[in-house]
Structure formats: C-alpha cells, structure tokens
Amino acid sequence: MASNLLARAQKAQAAFRNPAPDSGTADTAVVSVAPGVVALPVGGILDISRLDAMESVLTAAAADAGTGLILDISGLDALDAAGVGFLAAFHKRMRSKGSELVLAGMRPQVLEFIRILGFESYFTVAIDASGAIDYFRNAARASMPSDARCPACGAGIASGAVGRRRCRACKAVLSTGPDGTPVLG
C-alpha cells in the first residue's frame, strides 16, 4: 500500500515541469460575473506554504459569492497534494453552504496531477471562465420550475427539493427528479 502511494506521488511529481518560483497568490480582484457568482483568478504555485494566504482570500471571495465561485486557475503553474486537499476541503465547505466551486482554465499538468490523486470527478471543471459562467447560467435555468403541475390532476404544486410528496388537491404521490419535473409515484 505504501509503495503504491509512493509510486503515485513520484508519478505526480514527474508530471510537472519544474516551475519557476512565483508568488503563487490569488489576485485580490474578485469580479462579479453573474448574479450571485464571482470569479477569482489564481496564479503561480499552490503548495503547503501558500495555503494560509489562499484560505483567507478564498474565504473572503466565498462571502461575496451567493450561488457560486469560479476559481480561474489558468495562471496556476503547479500545485501539490496539500493544494489539492485544500481545494477539495474548500469545495466541500462551499457545497455544505449551498454554493458551488468551479475550477476554470485548468492546465494539462495540473489536471494530470489531480487525476493521479483520484480527484478528477470530485471537482466541477470548466474549460475556461466563460464556460464556467455558462455552467452557472444553465444551472439557474435548470433549477426547480416555479410553475410545476401535478401530472394526475393538473393542480399547481409548490416547487421544492428533490424527493417525494403528495399533491394537495388529489393526494397523488409525486416524485420530483433532479430536473424539478414531478412524476407520479
């Protein structure tokens, strides 16, 4: 087991070119790109020595974000396992508050490192910042419809979370799927 982890870490290190030392800080310019969505560009190297500074910047940016934060990492040259762990923990914290973190503009060597660590399906990734903005625009359109109708009687029903409930008019059991469409059953 330990040798497998060592082999994965060595492979991850080999995936990176030797990046030049850089400040590795996030620009403090948080930009509102859509209602409730802000973007923050990050550059340099995200390693264990820069996590405290990044924590304060991302926490401040998340406070400005209502539904989402786009982290533009196109300027990020490299990150280590601590950086990936930090992003995963921050992603989890945002999700627990009902917000979304989208990583935009990921360089191939950074993506390869995240794949090696097994986090490629954990993060929401966009090709670039405009793709991330489109993601949030489409998510807003795909949210629960406000004019949902009971398929049995046609009465208006309150839109809500995914799950099961009864129609107030005809008492039919309804299931609401992820797209917000109610179905019988």
N, CA, C and O of each residue as an XYZ file, in Angstrom:
740
protein
N       0.817     -1.198      0.000
C       0.000      0.000      0.000
C       0.857      1.256      0.000
O       0.636      2.170     -0.795
N       1.857      1.295      0.916
C       2.714      2.470      0.996
C       3.523      2.639     -0.274
O       3.748      3.762     -0.724
N       3.967      1.518     -0.863
C       4.746      1.626     -2.095
C       3.875      2.122     -3.239
O       4.362      2.823     -4.127
N       2.586      1.766     -3.230
C       1.668      2.259     -4.247
C       1.502      3.772     -4.128
O       1.512      4.476     -5.138
N       1.350      4.273     -2.916
C       1.235      5.711     -2.717
C       2.513      6.425     -3.121
O       2.463      7.500     -3.718
N       3.652      5.838     -2.802
C       4.930      6.424     -3.177
C       5.071      6.472     -4.694
O       5.542      7.465     -5.249
N       4.664      5.405     -5.354
C       4.736      5.373     -6.814
C       3.829      6.429     -7.428
O       4.208      7.090     -8.395
N       2.620      6.591     -6.864
C       1.702      7.616     -7.372
C       2.258      9.010     -7.155
O       2.130      9.874     -8.023
N       2.878      9.236     -5.995
C       3.461     10.551     -5.716
C       4.630     10.839     -6.655
O       4.776     11.962     -7.137
N       5.465      9.827     -6.919
C       6.583     10.031     -7.835
C       6.087     10.294     -9.252
O       6.645     11.129     -9.964
N       5.045      9.584     -9.659
C       4.472      9.813    -10.983
C       3.888     11.219    -11.073
O       4.006     11.881    -12.104
N       3.262     11.668    -10.000
C       2.686     13.016     -9.982
C       3.780     14.074    -10.087
O       3.626     15.061    -10.806
N       4.885     13.869     -9.370
C       5.988     14.828     -9.444
C       6.565     14.872    -10.850
O       6.945     15.938    -11.334
N       6.631     13.715    -11.510
C       7.168     13.662    -12.868
C       6.245     14.330    -13.869
O       6.691     14.743    -14.939
N       4.963     14.443    -13.539
C       4.004     15.057    -14.457
C       4.207     16.558    -14.593
O       3.736     17.167    -15.554
N       4.894     17.146    -13.652
C       5.127     18.582    -13.676
C       6.482     18.912    -14.257
O       7.459     18.193    -14.049
N       6.524     19.996    -14.978
C       7.829     20.554    -15.314
C       8.302     21.296    -14.077
O       7.496     21.496    -13.168
N       9.493     21.696    -13.987
C       9.992     22.436    -12.835
C       9.566     23.888    -12.975
O      10.213     24.650    -13.694
N       8.494     24.286    -12.305
C       8.028     25.661    -12.449
C       8.966     26.625    -11.743
O       9.588     26.304    -10.731
N       9.042     27.810    -12.315
C       9.869     28.845    -11.704
C       9.199     29.328    -10.432
O       7.971     29.336    -10.349
N       9.984     29.733     -9.432
C       9.365     30.256     -8.211
C       8.491     31.455     -8.544
O       8.848     32.302     -9.363
N       7.366     31.503     -7.905
C       6.392     32.543     -8.174
C       5.703     32.913     -6.869
O       5.814     32.210     -5.865
N       5.011     33.997     -6.905
C       4.325     34.420     -5.684
C       3.213     33.447     -5.311
O       2.948     33.238     -4.127
N       2.560     32.849     -6.309
C       1.527     31.862     -6.040
C       0.325     32.405     -5.301
O      -0.329     31.671     -4.560
N       0.026     33.657     -5.486
C      -1.086     34.244     -4.763
C      -2.263     34.450     -5.697
O      -2.126     34.470     -6.920
N      -3.395     34.599     -5.094
C      -4.594     34.924     -5.855
C      -4.666     36.433     -5.997
O      -4.337     37.180     -5.075
N      -5.102     36.865     -7.170
C      -5.361     38.283     -7.318
C      -6.516     38.613     -6.382
O      -7.477     37.850     -6.280
N      -6.424     39.726     -5.714
C      -7.483     40.060     -4.777
C      -8.683     40.675     -5.468
O      -9.657     41.032     -4.805
N      -8.636     40.809     -6.792
C      -9.747     41.383     -7.533
C     -10.819     40.318     -7.753
O     -10.729     39.521     -8.687
N     -11.820     40.311     -6.899
C     -12.956     39.417     -7.059
C     -13.937     40.111     -7.981
O     -14.343     41.245     -7.725
N     -14.320     39.431     -9.055
C     -15.163     40.032    -10.078
C     -16.517     39.344    -10.082
O     -16.594     38.118    -10.151
N     -17.583     40.130    -10.008
C     -18.921     39.573    -10.128
C     -19.200     39.326    -11.607
O     -19.152     40.258    -12.410
N     -19.493     38.072    -11.975
C     -19.667     37.727    -13.383
C     -21.114     37.380    -13.735
O     -21.483     37.366    -14.909
N     -21.910     37.110    -12.746
C     -23.327     36.802    -12.934
C     -24.001     37.007    -11.584
O     -23.312     37.092    -10.567
N     -25.321     37.089    -11.544
C     -25.979     37.264    -10.252
C     -25.630     36.123     -9.290
O     -25.918     34.957     -9.559
N     -25.009     36.478     -8.174
C     -24.639     35.508     -7.161
C     -23.377     34.717     -7.448
O     -23.031     33.811     -6.691
N     -22.680     35.048     -8.537
C     -21.477     34.307     -8.932
C     -20.315     35.280     -9.061
O     -20.418     36.310     -9.727
N     -19.208     34.934     -8.413
C     -18.000     35.753     -8.524
C     -16.860     34.890     -9.058
O     -16.869     33.666     -8.926
N     -15.881     35.558     -9.661
C     -14.701     34.874    -10.192
C     -13.463     35.430     -9.520
O     -13.386     36.615     -9.194
N     -12.495     34.548     -9.320
C     -11.238     34.921     -8.692
C     -10.104     34.247     -9.453
O     -10.043     33.018     -9.498
N      -9.198     35.031    -10.055
C      -8.057     34.420    -10.738
C      -6.969     34.016     -9.748
O      -6.705     34.727     -8.779
N      -6.344     32.872     -9.998
C      -5.268     32.356     -9.152
C      -4.085     32.034    -10.050
O      -4.254     31.465    -11.128
N      -2.893     32.396     -9.607
C      -1.699     32.123    -10.399
C      -0.562     31.624     -9.542
O      -0.638     31.621     -8.314
N       0.502     31.200    -10.216
C       1.699     30.754     -9.519
C       1.616     29.305     -9.116
O       1.202     28.453     -9.902
N       2.009     29.024     -7.892
C       2.047     27.669     -7.358
C       1.210     27.612     -6.090
O       1.328     28.475     -5.219
N       0.370     26.598     -5.990
C      -0.440     26.407     -4.788
C       0.123     25.207     -4.044
O      -0.181     24.058     -4.362
N       0.947     25.498     -3.048
C       1.531     24.433     -2.250
C       1.293     24.713     -0.773
O       0.648     25.700     -0.420
N       1.803     23.865      0.069
C       1.527     23.950      1.501
C       1.976     25.275      2.105
O       1.391     25.730      3.088
N       2.994     25.896      1.541
C       3.485     27.151      2.106
C       2.560     28.332      1.813
O       2.690     29.384      2.439
N       1.637     28.175      0.880
C       0.757     29.280      0.487
C      -0.702     29.075      0.887
O      -1.559     29.890      0.545
N      -0.987     27.996      1.606
C      -2.378     27.673      1.918
C      -3.029     28.674      2.862
O      -4.211     28.978      2.700
N      -2.300     29.193      3.838
C      -2.899     30.151      4.774
C      -3.357     31.413      4.054
O      -4.460     31.905      4.291
N      -2.509     31.932      3.175
C      -2.875     33.131      2.416
C      -4.051     32.845      1.492
O      -4.955     33.670      1.357
N      -4.038     31.675      0.854
C      -5.125     31.308     -0.047
C      -6.434     31.121      0.712
O      -7.503     31.465      0.205
N      -6.354     30.580      1.917
C      -7.550     30.375      2.748
C      -8.267     31.693      2.995
O      -9.487     31.772      2.848
N      -7.528     32.720      3.368
C      -8.164     34.000      3.675
C      -8.749     34.639      2.419
O      -9.829     35.227      2.469
N      -8.045     34.528      1.296
C      -8.546     35.122      0.048
C      -9.805     34.402     -0.418
O     -10.780     35.050     -0.798
N      -9.798     33.067     -0.396
C     -10.966     32.310     -0.853
C     -12.158     32.462      0.079
O     -13.302     32.488     -0.374
N     -11.900     32.562      1.369
C     -12.998     32.762      2.317
C     -13.671     34.106      2.067
O     -14.897     34.207      2.105
N     -12.872     35.133      1.813
C     -13.440     36.450      1.504
C     -14.214     36.414      0.189
O     -15.283     37.015      0.079
N     -13.675     35.708     -0.811
C     -14.365     35.610     -2.099
C     -15.657     34.822     -1.956
O     -16.664     35.175     -2.570
N     -15.649     33.766     -1.160
C     -16.853     32.954     -0.962
C     -17.937     33.747     -0.248
O     -19.125     33.506     -0.458
N     -17.531     34.693      0.595
C     -18.512     35.535      1.283
C     -19.246     36.415      0.277
O     -20.421     36.730      0.466
N     -18.552     36.814     -0.795
C     -19.172     37.633     -1.840
C     -20.024     36.803     -2.792
O     -20.925     37.327     -3.447
N     -19.734     35.504     -2.866
C     -20.445     34.624     -3.793
C     -21.739     34.148     -3.149
O     -21.746     33.695     -2.005
N     -22.810     34.252     -3.881
C     -24.076     33.739     -3.390
C     -24.228     32.276     -3.751
O     -24.276     31.406     -2.882
N     -24.305     32.018     -5.057
C     -24.504     30.643     -5.503
C     -23.240     29.992     -6.010
O     -23.175     28.766     -6.095
N     -22.223     30.783     -6.353
C     -21.044     30.135     -6.894
C     -19.801     30.979     -6.926
O     -19.843     32.209     -6.933
N     -18.685     30.270     -6.944
C     -17.369     30.880     -7.045
C     -16.624     30.192     -8.178
O     -16.475     28.970     -8.191
N     -16.159     30.995     -9.126
C     -15.344     30.486    -10.216
C     -13.897     30.777     -9.853
O     -13.517     31.935     -9.682
N     -13.104     29.746     -9.736
C     -11.691     29.887     -9.448
C     -10.958     29.709    -10.779
O     -10.802     28.590    -11.269
N     -10.510     30.828    -11.356
C      -9.811     30.792    -12.639
C      -8.362     30.411    -12.370
O      -7.556     31.249    -11.965
N      -8.037     29.141    -12.597
C      -6.699     28.648    -12.288
C      -5.848     28.516    -13.551
O      -4.892     27.741    -13.578
N      -6.191     29.268    -14.591
C      -5.401     29.208    -15.825
C      -3.973     29.697    -15.600
O      -3.072     29.319    -16.348
N      -3.752     30.528    -14.589
C      -2.414     31.001    -14.270
C      -1.696     30.152    -13.246
O      -0.575     30.471    -12.850
N      -2.331     29.069    -12.808
C      -1.723     28.193    -11.802
C      -0.747     27.248    -12.498
O      -1.144     26.416    -13.313
N       0.543     27.391    -12.162
C       1.568     26.559    -12.798
C       1.614     25.159    -12.213
O       1.791     24.185    -12.946
N       1.459     25.049    -10.913
C       1.570     23.745    -10.260
C       0.885     23.794     -8.905
O       0.651     24.867     -8.347
N       0.571     22.626     -8.390
C       0.073     22.503     -7.034
C       0.527     21.169     -6.484
O       0.808     20.240     -7.241
N       0.598     21.072     -5.167
C       0.991     19.805     -4.551
C      -0.238     19.143     -3.949
O      -1.351     19.658     -4.063
N      -0.029     17.999     -3.309
C      -1.148     17.249     -2.733
C      -1.881     18.065     -1.676
O      -3.100     17.959     -1.540
N      -1.135     18.885     -0.921
C      -1.784     19.743      0.077
C      -2.696     20.758     -0.605
O      -3.760     21.077     -0.076
N      -2.300     21.269     -1.762
C      -3.134     22.205     -2.514
C      -4.410     21.551     -3.009
O      -5.482     22.153     -2.950
N      -4.301     20.314     -3.502
C      -5.491     19.585     -3.955
C      -6.405     19.306     -2.770
O      -7.622     19.462     -2.870
N      -5.819     18.894     -1.650
C      -6.618     18.645     -0.449
C      -7.311     19.892      0.038
O      -8.462     19.842      0.472
N      -6.615     21.017     -0.032
C      -7.206     22.293      0.358
C      -8.391     22.629     -0.552
O      -9.452     23.018     -0.066
N      -8.216     22.481     -1.864
C      -9.315     22.769     -2.793
C     -10.494     21.827     -2.563
O     -11.648     22.247     -2.651
N     -10.216     20.565     -2.273
C     -11.296     19.609     -2.003
C     -12.061     19.982     -0.736
O     -13.290     19.912     -0.709
N     -11.343     20.374      0.305
C     -11.997     20.775      1.555
C     -12.801     22.056      1.355
O     -13.905     22.183      1.883
N     -12.259     22.998      0.601
C     -12.972     24.247      0.339
C     -14.217     23.977     -0.497
O     -15.270     24.569     -0.258
N     -14.098     23.078     -1.482
C     -15.231     22.683     -2.313
C     -16.346     22.078     -1.446
O     -17.524     22.389     -1.621
N     -15.954     21.220     -0.524
C     -16.924     20.589      0.379
C     -17.602     21.632      1.264
O     -18.810     21.567      1.489
N     -16.828     22.588      1.763
C     -17.384     23.650      2.606
C     -18.382     24.502      1.818
O     -19.433     24.864      2.346
N     -18.066     24.824      0.564
C     -18.989     25.621     -0.258
C     -20.280     24.846     -0.521
O     -21.372     25.409     -0.456
N     -20.147     23.554     -0.819
C     -21.336     22.735     -1.074
C     -22.231     22.651      0.146
O     -23.456     22.657      0.024
N     -21.615     22.570      1.342
C     -22.415     22.481      2.562
C     -23.196     23.764      2.807
O     -24.198     23.749      3.522
N     -22.757     24.866      2.228
C     -23.462     26.149      2.357
C     -24.390     26.410      1.176
O     -24.983     27.485      1.081
N     -24.520     25.440      0.279
C     -25.411     25.585     -0.859
C     -24.798     26.327     -2.026
O     -25.525     26.772     -2.913
N     -23.493     26.473     -2.056
C     -22.795     27.145     -3.148
C     -21.987     26.127     -3.943
O     -21.845     24.971     -3.542
N     -21.472     26.569     -5.052
C     -20.709     25.691     -5.935
C     -19.359     26.323     -6.249
O     -19.266     27.531     -6.465
N     -18.319     25.503     -6.274
C     -16.979     25.931     -6.681
C     -16.688     25.307     -8.028
O     -16.775     24.089     -8.184
N     -16.339     26.140     -9.012
C     -15.987     25.652    -10.338
C     -14.546     26.066    -10.633
O     -14.187     27.237    -10.513
N     -13.733     25.094    -11.016
C     -12.351     25.366    -11.407
C     -12.325     25.587    -12.910
O     -12.747     24.718    -13.673
N     -11.835     26.739    -13.338
C     -11.840     27.087    -14.758
C     -10.412     27.240    -15.272
O      -9.535     27.724    -14.557
N     -10.189     26.828    -16.508
C      -8.915     27.038    -17.175
C      -7.780     26.179    -16.644
O      -6.643     26.643    -16.562
N      -8.068     24.938    -16.282
C      -7.045     24.084    -15.693
C      -6.017     23.672    -16.749
O      -6.371     23.182    -17.821
N      -4.746     23.877    -16.426
C      -3.667     23.467    -17.321
C      -3.539     21.943    -17.326
O      -3.892     21.287    -16.346
N      -3.036     21.382    -18.428
C      -2.956     19.915    -18.531
C      -2.146     19.255    -17.414
O      -2.532     18.197    -16.917
N      -1.027     19.867    -17.014
C      -0.208     19.228    -15.976
C      -0.907     19.268    -14.622
O      -0.727     18.357    -13.813
N      -1.693     20.295    -14.363
C      -2.455     20.367    -13.117
C      -3.579     19.331    -13.148
O      -3.827     18.651    -12.152
N      -4.254     19.212    -14.285
C      -5.309     18.214    -14.435
C      -4.741     16.802    -14.271
O      -5.365     15.957    -13.629
N      -3.581     16.544    -14.837
C      -2.959     15.226    -14.714
C      -2.645     14.904    -13.251
O      -2.841     13.773    -12.805
N      -2.168     15.881    -12.522
C      -1.863     15.667    -11.105
C      -3.132     15.352    -10.319
O      -3.130     14.468     -9.462
N      -4.208     16.068    -10.606
C      -5.482     15.814     -9.937
C      -6.007     14.426    -10.303
O      -6.582     13.740     -9.458
N      -5.813     14.009    -11.556
C      -6.217     12.663    -11.976
C      -5.430     11.592    -11.233
O      -5.992     10.590    -10.792
N      -4.131     11.810    -11.097
C      -3.289     10.834    -10.416
C      -3.731     10.666     -8.968
O      -3.717      9.557     -8.433
N      -4.123     11.765     -8.338
C      -4.584     11.700     -6.954
C      -6.008     11.154     -6.830
O      -6.460     10.862     -5.722
N      -6.714     11.015     -7.945
C      -8.052     10.434     -7.934
C      -9.175     11.422     -7.682
O     -10.259     11.023     -7.257
N      -8.939     12.705     -7.935
C      -9.957     13.729     -7.681
C     -10.593     14.276     -8.959
O     -11.297     15.284     -8.897
N     -10.369     13.646    -10.112
C     -10.857     14.232    -11.356
C     -12.373     14.339    -11.412
O     -12.895     15.250    -12.055
N     -13.092     13.438    -10.759
C     -14.551     13.509    -10.794
C     -15.122     14.268     -9.597
O     -16.336     14.455     -9.509
N     -14.280     14.697     -8.692
C     -14.757     15.395     -7.498
C     -15.074     16.858     -7.783
O     -16.052     17.398     -7.267
N     -14.249     17.496     -8.603
C     -14.404     18.921     -8.876
C     -15.254     19.157    -10.115
O     -15.280     18.338    -11.033
N     -15.946     20.289    -10.126
C     -16.609     20.755    -11.329
C     -15.581     21.584    -12.080
O     -15.065     22.567    -11.549
N     -15.280     21.191    -13.317
C     -14.220     21.827    -14.085
C     -14.805     22.387    -15.375
O     -15.596     21.725    -16.047
N     -14.407     23.620    -15.718
C     -14.800     24.246    -16.968
C     -13.536     24.531    -17.776
O     -12.466     24.748    -17.206
N     -13.660     24.531    -19.088
C     -12.505     24.768    -19.958
C     -11.913     26.140    -19.713
O     -10.693     26.297    -19.663
N     -12.772     27.131    -19.561
C     -12.308     28.486    -19.294
C     -13.367     29.219    -18.475
O     -14.395     28.646    -18.116
N     -13.104     30.494    -18.184
C     -14.027     31.258    -17.344
C     -15.393     31.414    -18.003
O     -16.414     31.377    -17.317
N     -15.429     31.589    -19.324
C     -16.729     31.742    -19.986
C     -17.532     30.446    -19.912
O     -18.757     30.487    -19.800
N     -16.859     29.296    -19.972
C     -17.547     28.021    -19.799
C     -18.113     27.869    -18.398
O     -19.190     27.302    -18.214
N     -17.382     28.381    -17.405
C     -17.864     28.335    -16.027
C     -19.079     29.235    -15.845
O     -20.021     28.873    -15.140
N     -19.062     30.401    -16.474
C     -20.209     31.309    -16.409
C     -21.421     30.651    -17.055
O     -22.530     30.735    -16.529
N     -21.210     29.993    -18.199
C     -22.303     29.264    -18.855
C     -22.847     28.155    -17.967
O     -24.051     27.899    -17.953
N     -21.961     27.496    -17.225
C     -22.385     26.446    -16.295
C     -23.382     27.019    -15.289
O     -24.424     26.413    -15.039
N     -23.074     28.171    -14.716
C     -23.976     28.765    -13.726
C     -25.254     29.278    -14.373
O     -26.322     29.199    -13.766
N     -25.170     29.797    -15.580
C     -26.388     30.253    -16.269
C     -27.305     29.072    -16.548
O     -28.517     29.169    -16.359
N     -26.733     27.956    -16.999
C     -27.537     26.761    -17.262
C     -28.074     26.158    -15.982
O     -29.186     25.630    -15.969
N     -27.308     26.226    -14.908
C     -27.778     25.713    -13.617
C     -28.959     26.521    -13.122
O     -29.878     25.973    -12.514
N     -28.943     27.828    -13.378
C     -30.067     28.672    -12.961
C     -31.321     28.316    -13.753
O     -32.421     28.304    -13.200
N     -31.164     28.026    -15.047
C     -32.319     27.639    -15.858
C     -32.822     26.255    -15.481
O     -34.016     25.972    -15.585
N     -31.910     25.395    -15.043
C     -32.287     24.019    -14.716
C     -32.795     23.876    -13.292
O     -33.089     22.765    -12.851
N     -32.902     24.975    -12.568
C     -33.397     24.882    -11.200
C     -34.884     24.551    -11.214
O     -35.531     24.572    -12.261
N     -35.399     24.254    -10.064
C     -36.781     23.798     -9.960
C     -37.745     24.789    -10.614
O     -37.678     25.990    -10.349
N     -38.628     24.292    -11.456
C     -39.577     25.196    -12.105
C     -40.579     25.762    -11.108
O     -40.994     25.078    -10.173
N     -40.958     27.002    -11.314
C     -41.902     27.632    -10.394
C     -43.348     27.333    -10.770
O     -44.256     27.593     -9.979
N     -43.576     26.790    -11.967
C     -44.939     26.513    -12.411
C     -45.189     25.016    -12.568
O     -45.831     24.594    -13.530
N     -44.688     24.214    -11.632
C     -44.875     22.763    -11.707
C     -46.345     22.414    -11.498
O     -47.044     23.047    -10.707
N     -46.795     21.400    -12.218
C     -48.183     20.953    -12.152
C     -48.226     19.460    -11.844
O     -47.365     18.695    -12.276
N     -49.238     19.069    -11.094
C     -49.448     17.660    -10.777
C     -49.811     16.928    -12.072
O     -50.718     17.365    -12.782
N     -49.129     15.831    -12.395
C     -49.464     15.114    -13.622
C     -50.818     14.407    -13.560
O     -51.372     14.057    -14.602
N     -51.359     14.190    -12.365
C     -52.641     13.496    -12.239
C     -53.821     14.444    -12.413
O     -54.746     14.136    -13.164
N     -53.809     15.589    -11.735
C     -54.974     16.475    -11.756
C     -54.699     17.842    -12.389
O     -55.639     18.577    -12.693
N     -53.433     18.190    -12.589
C     -53.098     19.468    -13.216
C     -53.036     20.635    -12.253
O     -52.819     21.772    -12.671
N     -53.225     20.369    -10.970
C     -53.170     21.454     -9.993
C     -51.728     21.920     -9.822
O     -50.788     21.134     -9.935
N     -51.576     23.192     -9.553
C     -50.250     23.725     -9.300
C     -49.694     23.167     -7.998
O     -50.409     23.050     -7.002
N     -48.425     22.828     -8.017
C     -47.792     22.323     -6.804
C     -46.572     23.179     -6.491
O     -45.948     23.767     -7.375
N     -46.263     23.227     -5.223
C     -45.110     24.013     -4.795
C     -43.845     23.321     -5.267
O     -43.650     22.126     -5.046
N     -42.988     24.097     -5.924
C     -41.714     23.512     -6.321
C     -40.833     23.430     -5.089
O     -40.885     24.292     -4.212
N     -40.051     22.418     -5.038
C     -39.198     22.230     -3.869
C     -38.037     21.339     -4.191
O     -37.622     21.225     -5.344
N     -37.521     20.720     -3.186
C     -36.347     19.880     -3.340
C     -36.706     18.554     -3.997
O     -37.876     18.183     -4.094
N     -35.700     17.868     -4.432
C     -35.873     16.535     -4.987
C     -36.424     15.632     -3.891
O     -35.982     15.692     -2.744
N     -37.392     14.798     -4.254
C     -37.954     13.892     -3.266
C     -39.398     13.541     -3.570
O     -39.882     13.741     -4.684
N     -40.081     13.010     -2.558
C     -41.476     12.586     -2.718
C     -42.382     13.457     -1.870
O     -41.998     13.929     -0.800
N     -43.599     13.661     -2.370
C     -44.620     14.418     -1.643
C     -45.977     14.068     -2.218
O     -46.078     13.321     -3.192
N     -47.018     14.612     -1.610
C     -48.384     14.398     -2.101
C     -48.931     15.699     -2.670
O     -48.640     16.791     -2.182
N     -49.731     15.546     -3.714
C     -50.441     16.687     -4.278
C     -51.523     17.074     -3.283
O     -52.238     16.207     -2.780
N     -51.651     18.346     -2.997
C     -52.662     18.802     -2.031
C     -54.085     18.676     -2.572
O     -55.035     18.525     -1.803
N     -54.229     18.737     -3.895
C     -55.569     18.683     -4.477
C     -56.098     17.251     -4.588
O     -57.207     16.969     -4.134
N     -55.318     16.345     -5.186
C     -55.832     14.991     -5.429
C     -55.148     13.920     -4.573
O     -55.497     12.743     -4.664
N     -54.196     14.311     -3.758
C     -53.481     13.416     -2.841
C     -52.631     12.355     -3.553
O     -52.262     11.352     -2.943
N     -52.317     12.571     -4.842
C     -51.453     11.641     -5.570
C     -50.026     11.747     -5.037
O     -49.572     12.824     -4.650
N     -49.329     10.615     -5.023
C     -47.931     10.601     -4.597
C     -47.082     11.044     -5.785
O     -47.176     10.481     -6.876
N     -46.258     12.054     -5.557
C     -45.418     12.612     -6.616
C     -43.948     12.480     -6.233
O     -43.578     12.607     -5.066
N     -43.129     12.224     -7.232
C     -41.672     12.223     -7.058
C     -41.113     13.350     -7.907
O     -41.460     13.491     -9.079
N     -40.252     14.143     -7.312
C     -39.618     15.241     -8.042
C     -38.186     14.839     -8.327
O     -37.421     14.553     -7.406
N     -37.818     14.815     -9.609
C     -36.466     14.447    -10.011
C     -35.514     15.620     -9.944
O     -35.913     16.728     -9.583
N     -34.240     15.386    -10.292
C     -33.234     16.435    -10.235
C     -33.527     17.625    -11.137
O     -33.068     18.737    -10.877
N     -34.300     17.385    -12.205
C     -34.631     18.489    -13.106
C     -35.862     19.269    -12.637
O     -36.248     20.248    -13.276
N     -36.487     18.846    -11.523
C     -37.628     19.552    -10.966
C     -38.956     19.139    -11.530
O     -39.977     19.729    -11.176
N     -38.987     18.132    -12.408
C     -40.217     17.690    -13.020
C     -40.904     16.668    -12.131
O     -40.306     15.646    -11.792
N     -42.169     16.926    -11.742
C     -42.888     15.956    -10.901
C     -43.451     14.821    -11.756
O     -43.956     15.046    -12.857
N     -43.356     13.609    -11.233
C     -43.935     12.425    -11.897
C     -44.713     11.647    -10.857
O     -44.451     11.757     -9.659
N     -45.674     10.856    -11.321
C     -46.445     10.031    -10.400
C     -45.558      8.936     -9.834
O     -44.721      8.353    -10.523
N     -45.778      8.681     -8.545
C     -45.033      7.573     -7.918
C     -44.103      8.054     -6.949
O     -43.395      7.261     -6.327
